[in-house]
Amino acid sequence: MVRGELANIMCGSVFLFIGAAACAFAAIRRREQVRLFFWIGLWSGLYGVRLLLESPTFVAVLPRSLQAHVSIIWMTIIYFLLPVATLAWLELAIGKVRLFLQAVIALSLIIAVAGCAVYAMIRSNDPLLFYNHVVSIVALLVLVVVVIVPRLSRKYLVLPNRAVVVAGTLAFALEALYFNVVSALHYRTAPIAALWGSRLCCFRSAMSPCKLPSPASGACCRLKMSWP
């Protein structure tokens, strides 16, 4: 087993475990505010499965009936990672950023459904996957700017722990931008890029189980955050 495969299996397992734990927490609490944990859990779980399916060693131990569908499962995850991740950020956004994220979700869902249908029929991911990468790149760039600029983050985001979220977002954005840019240009992504994904754990630690104000309530729900 090469080092890249080992990194994918280790990181994928960690993300899958974190995702299951977050979804379980959301199910137990059954409050409106824990929707954030559900979307983060689903996001993490999908990301973990994606990494695992990119390891030939992991795929080889799967049942033969499941191995036949690995490609379509992987492609479905690639398409739906964006809307799921955006739904998580939607729980923290207010104002114009919230409207922007809602537009990203709608557009990415249309692309995802159409892309999966096309892939299921002709087994070709080229027609629509490029547009998925483009939308992902634009959304990531906007999100990074909003998060790292103190004035914008205080105005448009409700962050329980701003310093940790900034660090986790930047680390995740680097890996996500790398994957989407390289994939859009039809190059093969390096397996070691999965190591960057482990930095997303910083983002998870920022989401404490405290009650978060509802983003839909507008300016009155903004938290006062100090710039480190």
Buried (B, 14 or more C-beta within 10 A) or exposed (E): EEEBBBBBBBBBBBBBEBBBBBBEBBEEEEEEBBBBBBBBBBBBBBBBBBBBBBBEEBBEEBEEEEEEEBBBEBBBBBBBBBBBBBBBBBBBBBBEBBEBBBEBBEBBBBBBBBBBEBBEEEEEBEEBBBBBBBBBBBBBEBBBEBBEEBEBBBBBBBBBBBBBBBBBBBBBBBBBBBBBBBBBEEEEBEBEBBBBBBBBBBBBEBBEEEEBBBBEEEEEEBEEBEEE
